[in-house]
Each structure stands twice: as structure tokens, then as C-alpha cells.
Amino acid sequence: MEERQKKGGSLVFAVNGERFELPCIDPSTTLLQFLRSQTCFKSPKLGCGEGGCGACVVLVSKYDPKLKKVEDFSVSSCLTLLCSLNGFSITTSEGLGNTRDGFHSIHERFAGFHASQCGFCTPGMCMSFFSALVNADKGNKPNPPPGFSKLTSSEAEKAIEGNLCRCTGYRPIADACKTFAADIDIEDWGFNAFWKNGDSKEMKVSKLPPYDTTKNFNTYPEFLKSESTTNLDSSRYPWYTPVSIEDLQGLLNSNVTENGASFKLVVGNTGTGYYKETQRYDHYIDLRYVPELSIIKRDQAGIDIGSTVTIYKLISFLKEESKINFGSYGKLVSDKLAYHMEKIASPFVRNSASVGGNLVMAQKNGFPSDIATLFLGLCATVSLMTRHGLVKLTWEELLSKPPLDSRIVLLSVSIPFKKDRNSKLLFETYRAAPRSHGNALAYVNAAFQADVSLCQNGFLINYIRLAFGAYGTKHATRAKMIEGYLTGKMLNIHVLYGALKLVKLAVVPEDGTLHPEYRSSLAVSYVFEFLYPFTDAHSALSGGLFNGINDISVEKVFKSSKDGCISQGRKQTLLYSSKQVVESSTEYYPVGEPMKKVGAAMQAAGEAVYVDDIPSRPNCLYGAFIYSTKALAGVKGIQLESNQLTDGVAAVITFKDIPIGGANVGAIRFSDPEPLFADDLVRYAGDRIAVVVADSQRSADVAARMALVEYDTANVDSPILTVEEAVEKSSFIQIPPFLYPKQVGDFSKGMAEADHKILSAEVRLGSEYYFYMETQTALAVPDEDNCMVVYTSSQCPESAHRVITTCLGVPKHNIRVITRRVGGGFGGKGVRAMPVSTACALAAYKLRRPVRIYVNRNADMIMTGGRHPMKVTYSVGFKSSGKITALHL
């Protein structure tokens, strides 16, 4: 096995048709890191670094020599390891079209439908949609009319459901995508720069940038088909690709994993989006080429799923196989699983995330997995490869065991199907999350199955299984107390009421869980929704037990059941038809005429240059902030923990490094100036203490994350944590006189005239994060004659210039600040961007080398925060018509 690995070759792949061959590379390098640092293709952006925003999406294509066809799918390049792409082709938005060669119709339609504002997220959206477009046109659907694709309107919307946008709003983006769908309602085409009101559908289609399905875009270059697609030379890359179970077992028992060497099993690597890695592994083992792990089988007994099967492939399999007659219960389970799993993560994460990896994260780390709950509700069993051989356990048994050892491999999962019988088989799944269409962890998820018999007096529960997850426990659990209570009972409203009371006792979030009451109430509502249709509610309703609930009779439920299985069919539609009308006037023509934003197509193609797209100089350094984890505490010292990833640290910059003549100023506000770094006392959690400067952004981020700050809390006052405490201690922000509110009108007269009065009330608003897609970033480049050029993503570059010169103590003409464009701001890149550019300039000034800072999302949310929590007390008077006559804040 080791000899086979040594005979492997180099890492070879293509980006936009250009061949790349890397003789060696750090296997922890992601595709996004490589594209942004080693190529000229900068359209994939680093937004969240977690696969949650879609700014980094690219198209990945691989060739199957046996089937002689190319498979195309979108991925998050921030999570995809470069070594996993040997023999693959990558297409970015620049590869679709550009200024010189002409834009793709996707770019032009995004521009014409005003679907790009700051433009930071647009290239990722284009690639998500292009992936759906390519795969739809490969399908067996009838050929569409000229100018359209085989995509449906619903598919067009779903293609971008995982991509976030903070500027534009999703209406114009969805409109641009739906112009490719042949089934689009003409009234659903929104406001754009292509046509005018009154144009016919034929005229509108003719004015759209042309899309020709006969001119297929080549996503996989011919030269790659002859390249190696499996093995890498293990002497140059610590990356192994076993091709059988025996091969894998031999590798895990070889010297590769002995003598304390660390190793990582890899499939899609999407888990790093949730669990950040701060260690460097000695070896990586890619499981995707073990055939036994990538098989999905289904028969009358159930479904067998290999651990490396992606969530997307499982969904596709369930949708396709549900058309085959394997019994009504099997079809019901397939439909429900597919529908539920389409809400897990986002399309570009599901394309590479594996079912086995998801389950292992749930078992080892307590990941709030939907799949773990679904499989627990379906009595799934798992097969494990251990040092002692193959072991089979129920999924419930595995969840209750200690975290799996790294040498134990999950091979497959089996979902059994119940045989159809005279009784009725029920299965339903539930999920509630901040965003309903995926890309958000659930507050609660659930999977219920039951076997009920129709008797003369109603439904008898022969068997029931209730699984809940993600509600604030280590892993998904069964509500056995409720199952035992319900089994063998005739279901009526009183039995249901007793079960609901038990749910409150069974589903109890752990301490510290957000919204515990809401999660518990969701669990109660799920059980009610599952069982209520099978209760004979007449008598209970007349007795007032559940006032206001519509009656659903046993007969109606019985008639709606098909082939012994009952499904309540709670599917929601994604599309909403609407008409957009914008009235315009010719009085000031051409003012008011719709026109494309200058540069919008360039933004969509990824050619627009943001701060982090500016190429780094060969001697460039990278910075990351060390911030306080305590509020109001003394700082006694900082130590960097020794780690392989922190070897490249060049310096730690603190307030002591501010030049003589300069000042510890990081931002200018309406009130007092804000210090750049805390001196001997941190004022709040998230207060900047220092900036670590290293030879790579990753090394700087890891060093800052692992820094040990020694605090002194003995000789300081307790921090102010609430508005009430601030008022009590007279701790107020000083507002300049010109911002003082002025009284308008006569408040007493307005209250006297009011029909209705609220004499005193209060509103509390929590803190809000601005969530610009491009996080805070800056690049400082020392220039001749003690000058410096600072590129900053700032909404107030003139104020940034003032702060930098004040901090460094240099003349204003020595500093040049440039802001070409900002990847979102919303006010969050005004004052809050200044400390980043100032710290960057200070580090460059001290080290006399270019320094850039790209604040990672987690640090930015902690340090930058957003609008502070507020408490507003008011009095108001208003007429019966709703008109306000008096208002006092």
C-alpha cells in the first residue's frame, strides 16, 4: 500500500482552463487561499470563512473516465482543501466572461436587473447560479424556447438560496436568475434596464443578453483527462488516498499513524466551517476513493448509505428512487428525508459535505445535526471499522458511547423500512431555524414515526418513536417517557394533552442555551401537530380544553391516507408571484430612466478590485488582533503559545510601539477619541490589546487566537453591563451640543388633544452587528521619504487619514489613504474601520514592511460589535385615526 502511494504523481488541476502543477504544498491549504494568493483570479471572496455566505463559491468539475462524462458542482472554496482537487477543474466567475473577452449573459443580466450593489457577493452568486444552469441543461427535460434554459423558476431561486447579500435585496437577484427560466410569469420580471413598460414578452426576450443552450461552456479542459486523478506522491504531500477497505485499514495500522503522528480523515472538509482548526496535521487520509464508502443501495428492506456519500447525492438518490415502487412507507420516508435535507446547510456545502462526516461530528463533538435526529427517528444502524474488525450498532447506541477514536471509521448507515400492513404507518420531520430555506442551524429538529390502527373508537397507537435534536443537548435524544405513555393507548384529546405535558419535561435545554422556552414550546407544538389529526376532538372541544382548534375528524384523516401510510404534506412553496410597477416621469429626462450601474458587470465577473484583492508584495506581513476576553481588567502581560502554525510570527505590536510624537488614537468619534490599544487597563470585552504580525494571515490568526493574556481583576471596579447600571453610575456618552434633540411643537397641547395616550412605556433593543460581507481590512505600504500609502475599506477615508497621522505623529502629507470601493458597510465601516487601518499603518511603520490585515469574522463580531444595546422610554398621544399628536422620548 505504501509503495503504491510513493508511485503517485504531482498535484495537477486547472483553473479557468489554465493548467497548474504544484510539486509540493501544505495539505491544509484551501482552494480559496490558493486562488487568492497564488493566482490572478480574485472573484472568490473571503466572507465568513465558514461556508455560510457563498462569497467564495466556485464551480468544480471532475471527469469520470468510465462513464466518460463530466460532473459539475458548486463548492465553498474556503472549506475545500486543494489537495482534494487532483485532476479536477475549477471555474471562477472570471472564467465565464470578462471585460476583454466579453461578459457571460449571467453577468450582464445581473447588471441589467440592478442585482449588484457593493458587488462583493455577486461573483459567488453568479457561480452558484451557473452551477444550477449547467446541470439543468444536462438534464433530459424538453428543449426550452430560444433564450431560455431548462431551469424552472423554482430551481432558479433555489440555486442561490445559500448566498447572502446585505446590499441589494433578493428581489432583483432572483429576477435576474429567473430570466433564464422558460416557465417564468411575464409579470414576475422586475424592474430592469433592458425594456420598458408595455413591451411584449417576445420583445423583452429579444432585448435580454442572449443565452444559447447549444453553445455549451467547456468546464473541463481536454488536457486534464489524461492526468492522474487519484494518487499523490506521499514523499512530497502527506496526503493518502486508499482505494479499498483493506487499503484504509492497512494505512491506519501503519507507521503513518503511529509514534504520535497526527492524522485527519478527509471527505469534504466542511466540518472546519464549524469547528476551527488550530493544529497542523502530519497526515491527511482522503476517503473518497474507497468504493465501498460511496455506494447507496435500496431495496424492500431499506436504504444503505456509504459514509462518503454527499448530502446532495443522497437527496438526489431519494428523489429519484422515490419514483420506484418499494412500498408506500419507503416512498414516504424517501420524500420526507429529501425534503428535510434540502434545508440543511446550503447547496454548495451539501455538494461536498458527507453524510458520515455529519454523523461523526454529531457523535464526537455534539454538532446539532439534523441528519443525526432523522436517523435516530428512523431506527438507523451503523457499521464501524475498528482494529478488531467490523462492528454494527444502532445509531442510538453509538450516540450514547464516548467520542469515537480517530482510528475508528464509520463505513455506512442503514435505514430499515417497515413492512406495509393493515395498520397505518406515519413518519414526519420538523425543523425551525432562523432562516427557513437552509443555511442555518435549527433551534429544534425532530423526526417522528408511529404505527397506528383504526378502531371503532378512533386510532390505537401500536408503536411510536419520537426523536428530538438541536434543542440544547449534547446529541439527539429519544423521548422514551412519552413513547411509553402513548404506546397501547387509544388516541384522544386527553391522551394528547397528557403527552404534551410530558414533552415539557422531556425536552429541556441545558443551561446557557439561547431561547430555552421557545425551543421547548417548539417541541410541544411538533408533537401536537403530529398527533392531533388522529384524535377524535369533538367532545374535548365542546368542553373547552382546546378552544379555537379546528376539528379534523377521524374519517377525514382515514380517507386522506394512501396505501396504509399517512403524510400530512406540510411542504411550503418557495415562489411568490408579484408585479413590480415603477412610475417614471419624462419631465426631467433622462433623469429617472433605468440604466445599468457602471461597473456592475465587472463586479459580477469578479474583476472589481477590493482592498484584499490588491496583490501582496513579496515581503508583506499580515496582522491579527489580540483582544480582551474580560471587561474592565488590568493587563499584566501577553504570551504566545508555541505552535507549528505560529512559527512565522514577526512581532507583537502594542501601545508601547507608538512612535514618540504620536498618540494612542484608533478612532475619532463625536465624543472623546478612542484609543487604538488598551494600555494597562482594558475597558470592555473585545477591547484591542495588541496586533500580532506574521508571515501569513493564517499564522497571525492562530497566534492571536492562542495568545495568553494575563489579567488583573483585583484592583478594578466591577464593569457596567446594563443601561440601568450606567444610569446609576452616571456613565454617559458625551453628545456634542449640535446633536442635542430639539423640542418640536407643544407636547402638552398634543397630549391634551389625543384620543388615546400612552403615558410611559419603554422599548429595549439589543446589540446589532452590521454584517458587511467584506470584513474590516486594510493594507499599508511604506513609501519613500517616510511616507506611506494605506488602502482601507472605509466609509470615511478622510477621518482614517486624520487618525493615522495623529497616531504616527507624522505630517498629513506623508500619508495617502485610498478607498476604491467597499464590500458593504451600512455605517459599520465608518468609525469602526479606523482602528484597523491605523493598526496596519503602525505595524508597517515600525517594521518598515508592507502589512495587511483582514480581520476574521469571529474577531470582527467581538471587537467591532455593532449598534450598542438601547433602552428607549417614551410617551405618546394619538388620534383614533392613528395620527400621532404628541411624542416624547
N, C-alpha and C positions, 0 to 999 in steps of 0.2 A: 504494500500500500504506500509506504513512504517513498519507495523507488518510483512509483507511478507519479507521485506528486513532484518529485525532483525533475522529471522529464517535462514538466509543464513549461509554458512559454511566458511571454510578456503580457502585460495588461494592454489590450488594444480595444479601442472603441472609436466612435465617430460622433462629432458634434456638428450639426448642420451640414453634414456631408464632408466635413474635414476630418482626416484620419489623425488619431492621437495614439502614440505608443509610449508608455511610461516604463522605463527599466526598473524603477522601484518607487514606492510611495508608502507613506504612513497609512496602514489599513483603516485607521479611524477617520480618514479624510472623507468628507461628504461630497456629493456631487456639486452642491451649491458652493462649498468652499473652493473647489477646483475651478468651477466656471468663473467665479468672481475674481479669483486671484491669479489664475494661470491662462485665461483666455480673454478674448476681446468681447465675449458675449455676456453682457451685464443685465439683460432683461429679467432674469430670475432674481427677485429681491429677497433680502432677509427681513421678514416682518416680525413674526413671533418666534421662529426657530423651533416650533412645536408641531408643525403640520396642521395648524388650526386656522390660518388666514388665507392661504392659497397664493400669496405673493410670489412664491418660489416655484410654482408648478411648471413642469416641462413635460414633453411627450417622450416616452421611452419606447423603443421598438426593438423587438428581438425576432430572429429568424429561426423557424423550425425546419431543419433540413429534411426530416422525414415527411412532413406534410407539405413542404415547400411553400410555406406561406409566412407572412409577417404578422406578428401580433403587436398592436399599438395600444398603449395605455398611459394615462397621466399619473405622475407621481409627485410627491413633495421632495424636491431636490435637497431641502435642508435636513432630511432624515435618511436619504438613500446613500449608502456607502459606495464610494467609487469602485472599489474592488469587486462589488457585486454586479458590475456592468460590463464585464469582459465579453467582447463580441457584440455588444449592444450599440444601438444608435440613439442619440439624443437630439431632439429638435427643440429649440427655443423660439421665442416669438420673432427674433431677428431672422431665423431660418425660413419663416413663412414669407416674409417680404420686408423691404426696407426702402429708404429714400432713394437709393441709387438704382435698384433693380425693379422698383415698383412695389406697392403695398398689396398685401392679400386683401380680399374682399372683407374678411373679418375685421381687419384694421380700419378699413375705410368705412364700414357700416358702424363700427363703434364710434368713429369720429363724427359721422353724419347724424347719428342719433344722440349726440351730446352725452355719450356714455363714459367719457373720460374727463375728470376734473383735475385733480393733482397728478393723476396718471401713474402713481406708484404701484397700484394693484392691477392696472389694466393688462400688462403682458401676461400675468398669471391667469387672468380671466380668459384671455384670448386662447391660451393653450388648453385650459380646461374645456372650453367650447370646441376647439379644434379636435381634441381627442374624441369627443362625442360625435362630431361631424364625420371624421374618418371612419369610425366604427359603424355608424349608421349607414353610410354609403356602401360599406362592405356587405350589408345585410341582404336578405332575399326579398325585401319589400318591392312593390312595383316602382318602376322608374317615375320620379316626380316630374312635374312640368318644368320647362326651361327656367333657370334662375333659382330653383329651389333644390333642397336636399331631401334625403329620405327621413330626416328627423321630423318628429312630431313637435307640436308646440310644447307639450308637457315635457318631452325629453330635452328640448332646448332649455327650458327653465331649470330642470334638474341638473343639467350639465354644469351649472355654475353655482349650485346651491351651497357648496363648501367654500366659495370665495367671498371674502369680506371686502366691503367698500365703505369708507367712512365719509366720503365727499359727495358722491354723485346721487346716491339713492338708487334703488334697484330697478325702478321703472324703466329708465332709458336703457339700462344694460340688458334687461330682459327683452325689451323691444328690439334691440339690435340683434339679439340671438334668434328671436322668433321670426325675423325676416327670412331666415333660411328654411322655415317650416312650411310645407305645402298646405297644411290644414289651418293656417293662421286665419283668424277672422279679420277682415279688412278694417273693421272698426277698432281693432286692437293695435293697429300700427300707430305708434305715438308720434309726438312732435319731433320733426327732424328737418334737416337742411336739404333734402332731396326733392321734395314735391310740395305742392300747395293744396289747400283745401279744395275739394271739388274734382281732383284728378281721379280718373277711373283706376280700378285695380291693375289693369293692363299697363296703364301709363306709369303707375307707381313702380311696378316691377321693372319696367324698362329703364327707369331712372336710377335704380339701385346699382351699386358697383357689381359687375357681373360675377356670378358663381357658376362654374361649368363643372358638373359632376363627371364629365367624360375626360377631363384633364386631371388625372389623379396625381396628387402630390407624392413624390417618392420620399418616404420617410426612412428607408433603409438602403444605403448605397450598396451597389453590387460587389465592391471590393471586400466588404466585410463578410460576405457569405463563405469565403474560403478561409477566414481567420479562425483560430481556436476560440471556442466558446465555453470551455469548461475549466481547464486546469491552469493554475498559475504556478510559476516556479517558486517552491517554498523556501529556497535559499535566498530569494530576493523579497518575497512577500510572505509574511506569516499568515497566509490565507489558504485554507484547505477546503477541498470540495469532494467529500466522499460520494461515491456513486452507488452504494448499496448499504443495507443494514449492517452487513458484516464489515464492510469498509469503515463505517462510522464507529462500530463497536471497537474495532482494532485501533482506530485513531484515539478514542477516548481512553484506551488502556495502554497507549504507547508512551514513550518518553516526552511526547509533545505536551501532555497534560500532567506529567509527574514533576517532582522536585520543586514544587511550589509555583510552577508556571501558571499564570492566569490565562484563561481562555473564555471565549464567548461564542455561543451558538447563535447563528445569524440566519434570518429569513428575509424579513423586510426592514428590520431595524426601526420600526415605527415606535417601539416602546420607549426609545430615548426622547421622544417628544414629551413624554410624561415624567419619566424618571431620568433626570440629568446625570450624565456620567462624568465623574471627576477622576477616574483612574484610566490608565493606559493598559490594555490587554496585551499579553505576549503573543497570543494566537487567536485567530478567528476561524470558526468552522461553519461553512456555508452548507445548509441542509437542503437547499432547493433541488439538488441534482440526485437525491435519493428517490428513485421512482416510487417505492412503497409509501413514501410520505406525502405524495402529491396526488393520490388516487381518491376519487369519490365514487362510491358504488351504492346502488339502491335496489332493493327487491321487496318482496312482500313482508319480509321481517323487519326492515328498517333501512337506515342510511348509515354507511361507514364513511368517515371523513378523515383523510390524512392530515397530519398536523401542519404541513406546509401549504395546504390549500388556502388561497387568499379568500378574504371575506367576499370580495367581488365575485370570484369564481363559484363560491358556494351559493351566493344569491342567484347567479345566472343558472346554475345547475337546478336549483329548487324551482325556479320559474319554468324552465324547460321541462323538467321531469314531472311537474305537477300536471302536465297535459296527458301524461300516460296513466292508464287506469291501474293504479296499485291499491285501490280501495279508497273509500271516502275519507277515512281517518288520515291516511297517508297524504292525500291531497290537501286536506285541511291543515295538517302540520306544515307541509311544504309552503303553502300560501302564507300562513301566519309568520313562519320564520323569515321568509323572503321579505315580506312587508316590514317586519320589525327591524331586520338587519340593515335595511336601506336607510334607517335613521341613525345608524351607528357611524360615528366619525364623518368623513367627507369622501366623495368619490375617489379623489387622488390618494387618500390614505387607505381606503378599502382595497384599492388596486394592488397594494403591496403588503398590507398587514395580513398576517396569517392567523387562522383560527387557533392553532396550537399555541402560538405566542401569546394571544389574548388570554387563553385559559391559564397558561403558566404564570403570567403576570398576576392574574386573579388569585392563584393558589399561593404564590411566593410572596407577593407584595401587597395583597389586598386591593388590587385595582378594581374600581367599581364597574365591573364588566357586565354588559347586557347579555353577551353570549353565555357567560357563566350562569346567569339566572335562567335563561331559556333552557339550557341543557339540564340544569337541576330540576326544572319543572317537567322535563321530558324523560326523567329516569335514565340519563345517558350513562354509558360506561366508557372507560378509557383504557388504552393499552400503553404500558410503560416498558422501556428497555432499561434494565438495571444491570449491574455487574453480575448478578446471579441469574439473569435470564429475563424472559418476558413475564410481566405481571399484569393482571387485569383487575381493575377495581371499578366500583361505581364512582361517578363523578362526586357524589356526596361524600363518599369515604375519603377520596383524595383531598377534598376541601378541608376535612377535619384533621388531616395529618400535618406534621411540621413542614415548613417550606422545603420544596424539592432540592436535593443536592444537584449541583451543576452537571454531574455525570449521569444523572437520570434523564432520559429523553422521552418526552411524550410522543408516541408514534401515531396514534389515531384515536378517534372518538366514534362511538356507535350510538345511534338514536333508535331505540326499538319502536316499532309500530304495534299498536294494539289491534287485535283482530276484530273486524266488524261483527256485531252480534245483535240480538234483539233489543238490547238496551241502547241508550243514546250516549255517544262519546262526545265530550266537549273539550275544546282547547282554545285558550285565548291568551294574548300577551298584552302588556300595558307598559307605558313609558311616559314620563313627564320630565321635560328638560327646559332650560331657558330658551332654547331655540328648537322648534318642533321638528324641523327637517334636518336632523343630524348635526354633526359638528359641535356637540355639547354633551357633557356628561349628564346622566339622568339624576334627578332628585330622588326618584324611586323607579325601579323597574320590577316587573312581575310576570310570572308565567303560571297559569292555572290549567289543570286538566281534571276532568271528572267523568265518571261513568254513572249515568242516572237511568232509572227505569220509570216508565209512565204507568202509574197505577190509577185506580179509580178515583182516589182522593188527591192525586197530584203526582209529583216526582219524588221517587225514592233515591237517595244518594247511596250507591253501592260502593263507590270509591272516589276519593278526591285528593288532589295533591296541589298545595299552594306554596309557591316559591317567591321570595322577595329578595331584592338586592339593591345596592347603591344607596340605602337609606341611612347609612352611618354606622355600619358594622364592618368587621374585618373581611367578610366574604358573604356571598349569597346564602340565605338560610331558608329552611322549610318551616312553615307554621304548623308543627305537628299537633300542638294542642287544639288548634281549630280543626285540623283534619280529623282528629279523634272525636271531637264533639259532633261533627257533621255526619260522619260515616254511619250508615244504617238508619238515618233519620229521614222522615218524610219532610220535604222542604216546604215550610210555610213562613209567613212573615215573622212569627215569633221565634222560630228557629234561626232565621236570618238575623234578627235583632240580637239574639244571644251570641251569634258568631261575630257580629260586628263589634260587640263589646270586648270579645276575646282578642280581636285584631289589635285593638289599642294596647293590650297587654303584651302581645307577641312582637309587634313591630315597634321597638323602642330604640331610637338613635342613641349612639354613645355621646357622652359629654363632649361638648365642643363642636358638635355637628351644627352646621348652619340650618336655620329654619326647621327645627325638630318637630314642632307642632304641625307644620304644613306637610312634612313628609309622612307623619303618622296618619294625618287625615287623608292623604292620597291613598295610602294602603287600604284604609277603610272604604273609600269610595270605589276602589278596584274590586274588592270582594262583593260589595253591594251591586255593582254593575254586572258582575259575572253571574251572580245567583238570583238576583231579583226577578228576571223574566220567568223563572221556573217556580215562583211562589204563587199560590192562589191568594191574591191580596184583597179580595172583596171584603171579607169580614174585618180584617185589620184596618183597612182604610176607613170603613164606616165607623170603626171605633176610635179613629183619630190618631193611630200610632204613627203613621207617616202621612201627615196631611200634605196634599198638593202633589202626590206622586200619581202619575197616570197609570191606570190599570192595564196590565198586559196579561191576558188570560192564558191558561194552560193550553187551551185548544189552539189559540193563535200561534203559540210557540211550537206546538206539536206539528201544525200544518206547515210551518216555515222550515222545519228540519228536512234534510235531504239524505237519503241513504244511511240513516242511522247516526249522522253527525250534525251537530248544531253549531252554527257560527253566527255571531250577531253582526258581522260585517261592518266594522267601525271605520272603514277606510275613508280618508279625507282627500279631497281634491286639492291639487296644488294651484291650478289655474283659476284666475278670476277675470272674466271678460269686463272690459271697461272702455269708455270712449273719452279721449282727451281732446278738448277744444281750446285753442288759444286764439283770442280775438286780437287782431292787429289793425293798425291804422296806417294809411298812406300819407298822413299829414306831414310827417317828418321823414319820409322815405329818403334813404334806405334804413334809417334807424328803426329798429323793431323787426327787420327782416331776419329770419333764421339763417345762420351761417355757421360753418364749421369753426370750431376753436382752432386757432393757429397752433400747429404742433400736436394736435390730438392724435393723428395717425402715427406720428413719430413716437408719441408716448406709448401707444398700443403696440408698436413694433419693438419697443424696448430701447430705442435709440436716444431717448431723452436722458440727459446726464444729471444724476443727483450726486450729493456730496460723496457718498460711499462708492460711486461709480468712477470717481476720478482715480486713475491708476496710481498705485503707491510707488514711491521712489525706492530704489534698491536698499537704501539704509533706513527705511521707515520703521518706526516703532509704533506700538499700539497700547492704548491705555484702558483701564477699567477702574471704577471707583470702589474704594472700601468705605462702607457707610455704617453708621451706628445701628445696632440692634436694640439699644436701650434709649429711653427718654430721660434727659437730664441726668447725666453721669459724667464723672471725670474720666479723662483718658490718660492712662499711665504708660501705655506702650503698645506697639504693634509688632507681631511676629508672623513671618510667613512660614507656613507648614511645608516641609520638604516633600516634594512630589516630582515624578518624572515630567509631568506636564508644566511645572513651574521652573524648569531649568533655564529658560530664556529670559528671566526677569532682569531688567537693566537697572531699575531704580524704583523707589517708592517716594513720591512727591507729597510733602505736607506743607502746612503754613510756614514752616521754617525755611522753605526753599524760595519764598517770595523775595525778589531782589531788594537790596537797600534802595530806598526811594519809592518802592512800590507799596501797595496796600492790600490787605486781606479782604478783597472785594470780589464777589462772584456774580452779583446781580444788582441792578438798580430798580427799586420799586418806588411807588408813591410815598411809602413810609421810609424808614431807615434802610441804608444799603444792606444787602445780605452777604455775610461772609462766604468766601469761597470754600474754606476748610474750617472745621472746628479747631480751636486751639487746644486748650486744656480741658474744655468742657463741651460736651455735645448737648444740643438743646432739645432734640427730638429724635425718635426712631427714624432712620433714613437720612440723618444729617451726614454730610460728606466729611470724612476724616482724612482721606488721602486718595491718591490715584496711583495704581500700580502700572508701570510701563514695562512691556516685554516685547519680544521679537515677533509675536503673533497675537491676534486678538483672542484666540482660544487660551493661550498660556496666561495672558493677562486676566481673562475672566475667571479661570480656575484659581489663579493665585489670589485674586480679590475675594473669591467665594470661600477659600480655605484660610484666609488670614485670621489670626487670633488677636483680638483686641482685648487688652486688659483694662477693665473699668474700675472706677472707684465710686461707689454709691453711698459711702458712709457719711460724707460731709456735704451733701447737697440736699436741697429741698425736694419734696415729692413733686412729680410732674403734674401739670394741669391737663386733664384728659377729657373734660366735658365743658360745654358752654357755661353751665351753671358755676363750675369751679372758676372759670375765667372771670365771670362777673363778680363772684365773691372776692377774688383776689385783685380785682381792678386791673386785669391784664387785657388791655385793648390794643388793637391795631390803630395806629395814628393815621387818620384820614386827612389829607390836605383840605384846607378850607374851601377850595373851589369845587370839591366833590360833595360838600355837605348838601343834603336834600333840603329843598325849599318848599315851604307850605304853599299849596295852590288852592285858592278859594277859601270858603268859610266852613270848617269841619262841623262846628256846632249847628250851623244852619242846615247843612246837608243831612245830619243825623235827625234833626227835627222834622225834616220833610220826608224821611224814609218811611215806607210802609212796613219794612222788616229790618231788624237790627241784629247784628252780632256784636255784642259789646266787647267781648275779648275772646280771642282764640289764638292758637299757635300752630305753626307748621314746622316740622323738622325735616331737613334734607341731609342725607348722608353725603360722604365724600364721593366725588366722581372723577374717574380717570379720563383724560381726553382721548386716548387710544388713537393717536395718529398712526397710520400704517408704517411709515418710516420712523423709527425711534430717534431719540436725540443723537446727533452725530456732528463731528467737526474734523477738520484736517488743518494742521498748522505746518507751514513750510518756511523755515528760516531763509532769509534772502540777504543780499549784500548790504553793507553799511548798517548793520544792526537793525535791519528791517525784517518784516515777516508778513507773509500772506496767509490769511486764515479763511478757509472755506467753511461756512456754517449753515446748517438747516435751521434758519431763524426767521421769525416774522418781524423782528426788529433789529436788522443788522447794524443800524446806526447806534443803537444802545449797546449792542455787543461790542462795537468798536470802542466806545467810551469806557466800558468796563475793563476790557483787555489792556488798554493803555494805562488806566489807573492802577491795575494790579501789577503790571510790569514796571511802571514808573518810567515810561519812555514817551517821547513826543508823539502826538497823534499822527503826524505824517509818516511815522515809522511803521505803522500798522495799516494794512489794507485788508478789509473784510469783504468777502464776496458771497452773495447768496443768489444762485441762479434760479433755483426752484426748490420748493419744499414738498415733501411727501406727506402732506396732511399737517394740520396744525391746530385749528379751532381754538386758538388762544393759548394752547399748551406749548407753543414754540416761541412765545414772547419772552417773558421773564425767565421761564424755566429752561430755555435753551442757553442762556448766557453763561451759567457756571460750566457747562460742557465745553464751549469754545474757549473760555478763559483758562480752564484747567489744561486743555490741549495746548494752548499757546504758552502757558507757564512751563509745561514739560518740554516743549520744543525749545524754548528759550534757555532753559537750564542745560539740557543735554545736547543742544546745537545740532539736532537731527529732526527730520520731519516726524511728527507724531499725529496719529489719528485715533479717534475714539468713536466707537459705535456701541452705545450703551445697550446692553442686552435687556430684553423686555421685562424680565423679573426685577432687575435692579432699577430700571426706569420707573416701574409702577411703585416701587417702595420709596425711591428718592424724590421723584418728581411729584408723585401723587396727583392731585387734581384740585378741583374746587373743594375748599375746606367744608366740613360739616357746618350747617347753619341752622339756627333756630329763629324763626320769624314770628313775632307776636303782632296781631293786628286787630283793628276794629273796623267794621264796615256797615254801611246802611245802603239799602237798595229798594227800588220800587217793585211792585208786583210784576211789572213787565221785565224785570231783570236788570234794568238800568241802575248803575251804581251812583248814589248821590253823595256818599262820603266814604273816605278810606284813609286810615291812619296806620302806618307801620311803625 
